[in-house]
Every structure is written in C-alpha cells, then in structure tokens.
Amino acid sequence: VSIIAASVRYFLNLLAKPKWVVEPVDDTAEAKRYSELVEEMMEDMETPWPRFVRRAGLFRFHGFSIQEWTAKRRKDGVIGILDIENRPQHTIERWDVDERGTVQGVWQRAPQTGQELPLPRSKIVYLVDDTLTDSPEGMGWFRHLVDPAERLKNYLQLEGYGFQRDLSGTPIGYAPLTKINELRKANKLTAAEASAHIQGMEDFVKLQAKKPDTGLLLDSQMHEGLTSDGKTVSAAPHWKLELLTGTQTSLDKLAAAITRLGWDMARITGTESLLVGSGDVGSLALSKDKSRNLYLQVDSTLDDMAA
C-alpha cells in the first residue's frame, strides 16, 4: 500500500541521517582513546553504519530486529568489527528464552541451506518493541496496519472495477433467441452457427473495459405481425442493446473511505505530515506540528537503539 511504503522509507531515512558518536565514560585519556577507537570501528565496517541503523530500525515496524556482528583483527592488532549483518525476521525460527523471559539467543533458518543456526545473545544486536506484549517478537506497527491495509485494497479493487467497466450501467442485450432455437430444431442452423449469431452480443454484454475500437453492429429488422389490414411492422427490433442504469451514489463515498484509510495508516506510523495539504486541507502550523511529532518518534527510536 503506497502510504505504508512511503512511511517506512521516510521514517527509516530520517532514522539513518543523524551522526552517531561515542561518549567517553569519564574525562581520562584512556576513556577518550577507547571512545575514539570505537568510532573508528563504526566507520570501518563492510556495511556502512547508516545502512545498519536503517535495517535495525525496522523493529518499530516488525516488532523486533536482529543483526549479527562478526569480528576482525585490525592492522593495529586490535580486534574490531568486520560487519553487522541483518538477520531478516522471517528467517528466525525460535527463541532461546530463560525462565524470566530474557532472550538468551535465537535460532535462524539459513535461507541458502535450510539449516537451523544458533545465534547467541552475545553475538546479536537485538531490538524489540515490547510496549504492548512480553513476547520476544514484540508488536510493531505492521500488526496495526494489516486490517486497514486489507480493507483499503478491497476498496481500491472495487474502484478499479468501476473504472474498467466504464459503460455507465450494466449492459443488457436482446436477441431473437426463440427464432434461432426454432431454426436450430428444424436443422436449418447448426449448433455452431446458432452460437455464432449471438456470440458478438454475449461478448459485448460481458465486456469489462472499453477499447478504442469497441463497437457492436446489430440487425435493424423490426418484429413483424399479421392483422386484418395485412402485415404490420412493430417498433421493437429483433436485436437491441440497452444499459441498465441507476442513481450513482457510492463512488463519492468509496473515494472518501479510501482517503480516510490512508489517513488512518499515516496516523499509526506518525507520518501524517506526508498527507497534510492534500485536498486543500492543512496549514503551515499544522504541518510543522506533525513533522515535530514525527521527529520526536525518530529521536525516541534512536534513544532505544543507543541504549
């Protein structure tokens, strides 16, 4: 869904923008040397630090995220960090949890081999949004977005059907089926010939979308009858096409429902500022206020990651 795609990328790009620094534990020269050393390690990984932050920040959406770090020996002999690699949520098979509910590690299903691999807690960066649940998987924004996203897709499908079947009504075709059946029973028409007579009308009635060359040619012959005055011609043709129409009242309401669901999903992710100003609604003050609230969410997520 477009608003979710935009919100995820917007939020994660904001999350990856700030520069990370390591603060010395005290004012001693040794503490400052170690803080500078860790900052060097952060800038000397195979995966750039902003990419690691962007991937790890998905815990707000999925409920949790897991990254595994690997070590390397630097040229100065110090053991540093080779990389911090993402371990996608769908590959996590089970959790190693102690009696207090503390995560001791996880088991990952390797996508290449299908083998289960243990990841001890000391080797992973584990982030979780456990505000609403004690589960190690947490509960992210995607859980709250599933229902409105499914409803939105249904509404968009209905809207699409309306645009595709742009005939301003339901087609109804009239054909001399009784006459065709009589000729068929009298063996004056084969089954294939009888079907061919009405095939064009059937195709048009079932038409879902008009094309540039859409058209239908019908026989103009009218029904005839015999009276005391001789042969008479009726005003009703043998072949006819009409559109069954009614008062159109649902399209505007459907459009309003689609708009409302877009706003609902933006509220869940805190990215309403992406929609402010659409439909001549909003103001500069409102936009600034909603943007500030989003930045507060980003700051809160960064604080959680740093902790």
C-alpha positions as a Markdown table, in Angstrom:
| # | Residue | x | y | z |
|---|---|---|---|---|
| 1 | Val | 0.0 | 0.0 | 0.0 |
| 2 | Ser | 1.5 | 3.3 | -1.1 |
| 3 | Ile | 1.2 | 5.3 | 2.1 |
| 4 | Ile | 2.8 | 2.4 | 4.1 |
| 5 | Ala | 5.7 | 2.2 | 1.6 |
| 6 | Ala | 6.2 | 5.9 | 1.7 |
| 7 | Ser | 6.0 | 6.0 | 5.5 |
| 8 | Val | 8.5 | 3.1 | 6.0 |
| 9 | Arg | 11.1 | 4.7 | 3.8 |
| 10 | Tyr | 10.5 | 8.2 | 5.2 |
| 11 | Phe | 10.9 | 7.1 | 8.8 |
| 12 | Leu | 13.9 | 4.9 | 8.2 |
| 13 | Asn | 15.7 | 7.6 | 6.1 |
| 14 | Leu | 15.2 | 10.1 | 8.9 |
| 15 | Leu | 16.5 | 7.4 | 11.4 |
| 16 | Ala | 19.7 | 6.8 | 9.4 |
| 17 | Lys | 20.5 | 10.5 | 8.9 |
| 18 | Pro | 22.0 | 11.5 | 12.4 |
| 19 | Lys | 25.7 | 11.0 | 13.1 |
| 20 | Trp | 26.5 | 8.6 | 15.9 |
| 21 | Val | 29.2 | 9.5 | 18.4 |
| 22 | Val | 30.7 | 7.5 | 21.3 |
| 23 | Glu | 30.9 | 9.4 | 24.6 |
| 24 | Pro | 33.8 | 8.7 | 27.0 |
| 25 | Val | 32.8 | 7.2 | 30.3 |
| 26 | Asp | 34.9 | 9.8 | 32.1 |
| 27 | Asp | 37.5 | 12.5 | 31.4 |
| 28 | Thr | 40.5 | 10.3 | 31.5 |
| 29 | Ala | 42.8 | 10.0 | 28.4 |
| 30 | Glu | 42.2 | 6.2 | 28.3 |
| 31 | Ala | 38.4 | 6.7 | 28.2 |
| 32 | Lys | 38.8 | 9.2 | 25.3 |
| 33 | Arg | 41.1 | 6.9 | 23.5 |
| 34 | Tyr | 38.6 | 4.0 | 23.7 |
| 35 | Ser | 35.7 | 6.2 | 22.6 |
| 36 | Glu | 37.7 | 7.3 | 19.5 |
| 37 | Leu | 38.7 | 3.7 | 18.8 |
| 38 | Val | 35.0 | 2.5 | 18.8 |
| 39 | Glu | 34.1 | 5.4 | 16.5 |
| 40 | Glu | 36.8 | 4.2 | 14.1 |
| 41 | Met | 35.4 | 0.7 | 14.2 |
| 42 | Met | 31.9 | 2.0 | 13.4 |
| 43 | Glu | 33.3 | 3.7 | 10.3 |
| 44 | Asp | 35.4 | 0.7 | 9.3 |
| 45 | Met | 32.7 | -2.0 | 8.7 |
| 46 | Glu | 31.8 | -3.7 | 5.5 |
| 47 | Thr | 28.2 | -2.4 | 5.9 |
| 48 | Pro | 28.1 | 1.4 | 6.3 |
| 49 | Trp | 26.8 | 2.5 | 9.7 |
| 50 | Pro | 23.7 | 4.3 | 8.3 |
| 51 | Arg | 22.6 | 1.2 | 6.5 |
| 52 | Phe | 22.9 | -0.8 | 9.7 |
| 53 | Val | 20.8 | 1.8 | 11.5 |
| 54 | Arg | 18.2 | 1.8 | 8.8 |
| 55 | Arg | 17.8 | -2.0 | 8.9 |
| 56 | Ala | 17.9 | -2.3 | 12.6 |
| 57 | Gly | 15.2 | 0.4 | 12.9 |
| 58 | Leu | 12.7 | -1.9 | 11.3 |
| 59 | Phe | 12.0 | -3.2 | 14.8 |
| 60 | Arg | 9.5 | -0.4 | 15.1 |
| 61 | Phe | 7.5 | -1.9 | 12.2 |
| 62 | His | 8.1 | -5.6 | 12.6 |
| 63 | Gly | 8.2 | -5.6 | 16.4 |
| 64 | Phe | 11.8 | -6.8 | 16.6 |
| 65 | Ser | 15.0 | -6.8 | 14.6 |
| 66 | Ile | 18.1 | -8.9 | 14.8 |
| 67 | Gln | 21.6 | -8.1 | 13.5 |
| 68 | Glu | 24.7 | -10.4 | 13.9 |
| 69 | Trp | 28.1 | -8.9 | 14.4 |
| 70 | Thr | 31.4 | -10.5 | 13.3 |
| 71 | Ala | 34.9 | -9.6 | 14.4 |
| 72 | Lys | 38.2 | -8.9 | 12.6 |
| 73 | Arg | 41.7 | -8.2 | 13.5 |
| 74 | Arg | 42.7 | -4.6 | 12.5 |
| 75 | Lys | 46.1 | -3.6 | 11.1 |
| 76 | Asp | 47.0 | -2.2 | 14.5 |
| 77 | Gly | 46.3 | -5.6 | 16.1 |
| 78 | Val | 43.1 | -4.6 | 17.9 |
| 79 | Ile | 40.1 | -6.8 | 17.5 |
| 80 | Gly | 37.5 | -4.7 | 15.7 |
| 81 | Ile | 34.1 | -5.2 | 14.0 |
| 82 | Leu | 34.1 | -6.7 | 10.5 |
| 83 | Asp | 30.4 | -6.2 | 9.9 |
| 84 | Ile | 26.9 | -6.1 | 11.5 |
| 85 | Glu | 24.7 | -8.1 | 9.2 |
| 86 | Asn | 20.9 | -8.2 | 9.0 |
| 87 | Arg | 19.1 | -11.4 | 10.0 |
| 88 | Pro | 15.6 | -11.0 | 8.5 |
| 89 | Gln | 12.6 | -11.6 | 10.7 |
| 90 | His | 11.1 | -14.3 | 8.5 |
| 91 | Thr | 14.3 | -16.4 | 9.0 |
| 92 | Ile | 14.0 | -16.5 | 12.8 |
| 93 | Glu | 12.6 | -19.9 | 13.7 |
| 94 | Arg | 12.6 | -20.0 | 17.5 |
| 95 | Trp | 13.8 | -18.2 | 20.6 |
| 96 | Asp | 16.1 | -19.3 | 23.5 |
| 97 | Val | 14.4 | -17.7 | 26.5 |
| 98 | Asp | 15.2 | -18.3 | 30.2 |
| 99 | Glu | 12.6 | -18.7 | 33.0 |
| 100 | Arg | 12.4 | -14.9 | 33.5 |
| 101 | Gly | 11.6 | -14.3 | 29.8 |
| 102 | Thr | 15.1 | -12.9 | 29.0 |
| 103 | Val | 16.3 | -13.7 | 25.5 |
| 104 | Gln | 19.5 | -15.8 | 25.6 |
| 105 | Gly | 19.7 | -16.3 | 21.8 |
| 106 | Val | 17.7 | -17.2 | 18.7 |
| 107 | Trp | 17.7 | -19.9 | 16.0 |
| 108 | Gln | 17.8 | -18.8 | 12.4 |
| 109 | Arg | 16.8 | -20.9 | 9.4 |
| 110 | Ala | 19.6 | -20.3 | 6.8 |
| 111 | Pro | 17.9 | -19.3 | 3.5 |
| 112 | Gln | 20.7 | -21.0 | 1.4 |
| 113 | Thr | 20.8 | -24.4 | 3.2 |
| 114 | Gly | 17.7 | -24.6 | 5.2 |
| 115 | Gln | 19.8 | -25.5 | 8.3 |
| 116 | Glu | 19.0 | -24.1 | 11.7 |
| 117 | Leu | 21.8 | -22.0 | 13.1 |
| 118 | Pro | 22.1 | -20.8 | 16.7 |
| 119 | Leu | 22.8 | -17.2 | 17.3 |
| 120 | Pro | 23.8 | -16.5 | 20.9 |
| 121 | Arg | 22.7 | -13.2 | 22.6 |
| 122 | Ser | 26.3 | -12.1 | 22.9 |
| 123 | Lys | 26.6 | -12.1 | 19.1 |
| 124 | Ile | 23.5 | -10.3 | 18.1 |
| 125 | Val | 22.1 | -6.7 | 18.2 |
| 126 | Tyr | 18.5 | -7.5 | 19.4 |
| 127 | Leu | 16.0 | -4.6 | 19.4 |
| 128 | Val | 12.3 | -5.1 | 20.4 |
| 129 | Asp | 9.2 | -3.0 | 20.8 |
| 130 | Asp | 7.7 | -4.7 | 23.9 |
| 131 | Thr | 5.4 | -1.9 | 24.9 |
| 132 | Leu | 2.2 | -4.0 | 24.3 |
| 133 | Thr | 3.4 | -7.5 | 24.7 |
| 134 | Asp | 6.0 | -9.6 | 26.6 |
| 135 | Ser | 6.7 | -11.8 | 23.5 |
| 136 | Pro | 10.3 | -11.7 | 22.3 |
| 137 | Glu | 8.9 | -10.8 | 18.9 |
| 138 | Gly | 7.3 | -7.6 | 20.3 |
| 139 | Met | 4.5 | -5.9 | 18.4 |
| 140 | Gly | 5.3 | -3.5 | 15.7 |
| 141 | Trp | 3.3 | -1.0 | 13.6 |
| 142 | Phe | 2.7 | -3.6 | 10.8 |
| 143 | Arg | 0.4 | -5.6 | 13.2 |
| 144 | His | -1.8 | -2.5 | 13.4 |
| 145 | Leu | -1.6 | -1.8 | 9.7 |
| 146 | Val | -2.8 | -5.2 | 8.5 |
| 147 | Asp | -6.5 | -4.6 | 8.9 |
| 148 | Pro | -6.8 | -1.1 | 7.3 |
| 149 | Ala | -4.4 | -2.1 | 4.5 |
| 150 | Glu | -6.6 | -5.2 | 3.6 |
| 151 | Arg | -9.8 | -3.0 | 3.6 |
| 152 | Leu | -8.0 | -0.4 | 1.5 |
| 153 | Lys | -7.0 | -3.0 | -1.1 |
| 154 | Asn | -10.6 | -4.2 | -1.3 |
| 155 | Tyr | -11.9 | -0.6 | -1.8 |
| 156 | Leu | -9.3 | 0.1 | -4.5 |
| 157 | Gln | -10.3 | -3.1 | -6.2 |
| 158 | Leu | -14.0 | -2.0 | -6.2 |
| 159 | Glu | -12.9 | 1.4 | -7.6 |
| 160 | Gly | -10.9 | -0.3 | -10.3 |
| 161 | Tyr | -13.9 | -2.4 | -11.3 |
| 162 | Gly | -15.8 | 0.8 | -11.7 |
| 163 | Phe | -13.2 | 2.4 | -13.9 |
| 164 | Gln | -12.7 | -0.8 | -16.0 |
| 165 | Arg | -16.4 | -1.2 | -16.6 |
| 166 | Asp | -16.8 | 2.3 | -17.8 |
| 167 | Leu | -20.2 | 1.9 | -19.6 |
| 168 | Ser | -22.4 | 4.0 | -17.3 |
| 169 | Gly | -24.5 | 1.0 | -16.5 |
| 170 | Thr | -24.9 | -2.8 | -16.8 |
| 171 | Pro | -25.3 | -3.9 | -20.5 |
| 172 | Ile | -28.5 | -5.9 | -21.4 |
| 173 | Gly | -28.7 | -7.5 | -24.8 |
| 174 | Tyr | -31.9 | -8.6 | -26.6 |
| 175 | Ala | -31.7 | -11.2 | -29.4 |
| 176 | Pro | -34.3 | -13.4 | -31.2 |
| 177 | Leu | -33.4 | -16.5 | -29.3 |
| 178 | Thr | -36.7 | -18.1 | -29.8 |
| 179 | Lys | -36.4 | -17.8 | -33.6 |
| 180 | Ile | -32.8 | -19.1 | -33.5 |
| 181 | Asn | -33.8 | -22.1 | -31.4 |
| 182 | Glu | -36.7 | -22.9 | -33.9 |
| 183 | Leu | -34.2 | -22.8 | -36.8 |
| 184 | Arg | -31.9 | -25.0 | -34.8 |
| 185 | Lys | -34.6 | -27.6 | -34.1 |
| 186 | Ala | -35.6 | -27.6 | -37.7 |
| 187 | Asn | -32.0 | -28.3 | -38.6 |
| 188 | Lys | -31.7 | -25.1 | -40.6 |
| 189 | Leu | -28.9 | -23.9 | -38.3 |
| 190 | Thr | -26.1 | -26.0 | -36.8 |
| 191 | Ala | -25.2 | -25.5 | -33.1 |
| 192 | Ala | -22.0 | -23.7 | -34.1 |
| 193 | Glu | -24.0 | -21.3 | -36.5 |
| 194 | Ala | -26.6 | -20.6 | -33.8 |
| 195 | Ser | -23.9 | -19.8 | -31.3 |
| 196 | Ala | -22.1 | -17.6 | -33.8 |
| 197 | His | -25.2 | -15.5 | -34.3 |
| 198 | Ile | -25.3 | -14.3 | -30.6 |
| 199 | Gln | -21.5 | -14.5 | -29.8 |
| 200 | Gly | -21.0 | -10.8 | -30.6 |
| 201 | Met | -23.8 | -9.8 | -28.3 |
| 202 | Glu | -22.6 | -12.1 | -25.5 |
| 203 | Asp | -19.0 | -10.7 | -25.8 |
| 204 | Phe | -20.3 | -7.1 | -25.5 |
| 205 | Val | -22.5 | -7.8 | -22.6 |
| 206 | Lys | -19.6 | -9.3 | -20.7 |
| 207 | Leu | -17.2 | -6.5 | -21.7 |
| 208 | Gln | -15.2 | -5.3 | -18.7 |
| 209 | Ala | -13.4 | -2.3 | -20.3 |
| 210 | Lys | -14.0 | -0.3 | -23.5 |
| 211 | Lys | -11.2 | -0.3 | -26.0 |
| 212 | Pro | -10.5 | 2.4 | -28.7 |
| 213 | Asp | -12.2 | 0.0 | -31.3 |
| 214 | Thr | -15.1 | -1.2 | -29.2 |
| 215 | Gly | -18.3 | -1.3 | -31.1 |
| 216 | Leu | -21.3 | -3.5 | -31.9 |
| 217 | Leu | -23.2 | -4.0 | -35.2 |
| 218 | Leu | -26.9 | -5.2 | -34.8 |
| 219 | Asp | -29.6 | -6.2 | -37.2 |
| 220 | Ser | -32.1 | -3.3 | -37.7 |
| 221 | Gln | -35.0 | -5.6 | -38.7 |
| 222 | Met | -38.2 | -5.0 | -36.7 |
| 223 | His | -40.7 | -7.6 | -35.5 |
| 224 | Glu | -43.5 | -8.1 | -38.0 |
| 225 | Gly | -47.1 | -9.3 | -37.5 |
| 226 | Leu | -50.3 | -10.1 | -39.4 |
| 227 | Thr | -53.5 | -8.2 | -38.8 |
| 228 | Ser | -56.8 | -7.8 | -40.7 |
| 229 | Asp | -55.1 | -5.0 | -42.5 |
| 230 | Gly | -52.2 | -7.1 | -43.6 |
| 231 | Lys | -48.6 | -7.2 | -42.5 |
| 232 | Thr | -47.6 | -4.7 | -39.8 |
| 233 | Val | -44.2 | -3.7 | -38.5 |
| 234 | Ser | -43.6 | -3.4 | -34.8 |
| 235 | Ala | -41.5 | -0.7 | -33.2 |
| 236 | Ala | -39.5 | -3.4 | -31.4 |
| 237 | Pro | -36.3 | -4.6 | -33.2 |
| 238 | His | -35.2 | -8.2 | -33.2 |
| 239 | Trp | -31.8 | -7.1 | -31.8 |
| 240 | Lys | -31.3 | -4.4 | -29.2 |
| 241 | Leu | -28.7 | -3.3 | -26.6 |
| 242 | Glu | -29.5 | -1.2 | -23.5 |
| 243 | Leu | -27.8 | -0.2 | -20.4 |
| 244 | Leu | -29.4 | -0.8 | -17.0 |
| 245 | Thr | -28.7 | 2.3 | -15.1 |
| 246 | Gly | -29.4 | 3.6 | -11.6 |
| 247 | Thr | -28.7 | 6.6 | -9.4 |
| 248 | Gln | -24.9 | 6.7 | -8.7 |
| 249 | Thr | -24.4 | 7.3 | -5.0 |
| 250 | Ser | -21.5 | 5.1 | -4.0 |
| 251 | Leu | -18.4 | 6.4 | -5.8 |
| 252 | Asp | -18.0 | 9.5 | -3.7 |
| 253 | Lys | -18.4 | 7.6 | -0.5 |
| 254 | Leu | -15.9 | 5.0 | -1.7 |
| 255 | Ala | -13.4 | 7.7 | -2.5 |
| 256 | Ala | -13.9 | 9.2 | 1.0 |
| 257 | Ala | -13.4 | 5.8 | 2.6 |
| 258 | Ile | -10.1 | 5.3 | 0.6 |
| 259 | Thr | -8.9 | 8.7 | 1.7 |
| 260 | Arg | -9.9 | 8.0 | 5.4 |
| 261 | Leu | -8.0 | 4.7 | 5.4 |
| 262 | Gly | -4.9 | 6.4 | 4.0 |
| 263 | Trp | -5.0 | 9.0 | 6.9 |
| 264 | Asp | -5.6 | 6.2 | 9.4 |
| 265 | Met | -2.5 | 4.3 | 8.4 |
| 266 | Ala | -0.4 | 7.5 | 8.3 |
| 267 | Arg | -1.6 | 8.2 | 11.9 |
| 268 | Ile | -0.4 | 4.7 | 13.0 |
| 269 | Thr | 3.1 | 5.4 | 11.7 |
| 270 | Gly | 3.1 | 9.0 | 12.7 |
| 271 | Thr | 3.7 | 10.2 | 9.2 |
| 272 | Glu | 0.6 | 12.3 | 8.8 |
| 273 | Ser | 2.8 | 15.2 | 7.6 |
| 274 | Leu | 3.1 | 13.3 | 4.3 |
| 275 | Leu | -0.6 | 13.9 | 3.7 |
| 276 | Val | -1.0 | 17.4 | 5.1 |
| 277 | Gly | -2.1 | 19.8 | 2.3 |
| 278 | Ser | -3.8 | 17.2 | 0.2 |
| 279 | Gly | -7.3 | 18.1 | -0.8 |
| 280 | Asp | -6.8 | 21.7 | 0.3 |
| 281 | Val | -6.7 | 20.7 | 3.9 |
| 282 | Gly | -3.9 | 21.7 | 6.3 |
| 283 | Ser | -1.8 | 24.7 | 7.2 |
| 284 | Leu | 1.9 | 25.5 | 7.7 |
| 285 | Ala | 1.5 | 25.5 | 11.5 |
| 286 | Leu | -0.2 | 22.1 | 11.4 |
| 287 | Ser | 2.5 | 20.7 | 9.1 |
| 288 | Lys | 5.2 | 21.9 | 11.4 |
| 289 | Asp | 3.5 | 20.4 | 14.4 |
| 290 | Lys | 3.0 | 17.0 | 12.8 |
| 291 | Ser | 6.6 | 17.0 | 11.5 |
| 292 | Arg | 7.9 | 17.8 | 15.0 |
| 293 | Asn | 5.9 | 14.9 | 16.4 |
| 294 | Leu | 7.5 | 12.6 | 13.8 |
| 295 | Tyr | 10.9 | 13.8 | 14.7 |
| 296 | Leu | 10.2 | 13.0 | 18.4 |
| 297 | Gln | 9.3 | 9.4 | 17.4 |
| 298 | Val | 12.6 | 9.1 | 15.4 |
| 299 | Asp | 14.5 | 10.5 | 18.4 |
| 300 | Ser | 12.8 | 8.0 | 20.7 |
| 301 | Thr | 13.7 | 5.1 | 18.4 |
| 302 | Leu | 17.3 | 6.3 | 18.2 |
| 303 | Asp | 17.4 | 6.5 | 22.1 |
| 304 | Asp | 16.2 | 2.9 | 22.3 |
| 305 | Met | 18.8 | 1.7 | 19.8 |
| 306 | Ala | 21.6 | 3.6 | 21.6 |
| 307 | Ala | 20.5 | 2.1 | 24.9 |
